[in-house]
């Protein structure tokens, strides 16, 4: 359960525990109102305990990207050269690793070169 839902359930449970049973019990309740107040308070307490015992879900691991002993890359006239792992905008989860990458060369205006892991 996410933290936001947990807080919502706790607030709703607290309101259920306090609201109507309190109003009923302050107004000389009859047997039906007393039973209703008890059931409502018990339900609110059960929801509160349940929400407090919830743990956040474990993150789902993403792919493990690995580049090992890559060759040379050469970008010319504004081209892009890269050896290793590229994840546009840091997308995805999981590990990314590059080992013993080769050279990367870029020539010309606006070109770029990189070795290793690129999150751009």
Secondary structure, 3 states (H helix, E strand, C coil): CCHHHHHHHHHHHHHHHHHHHHHHHCCCCCHHHHHHHHHHHHHHHHHHHHHHHCCCCCCCCCCCEEEECCCCEEECCCCEEEEEEECHHHCCCCCEEEECCCCEEECCCCCEEEEEEECC
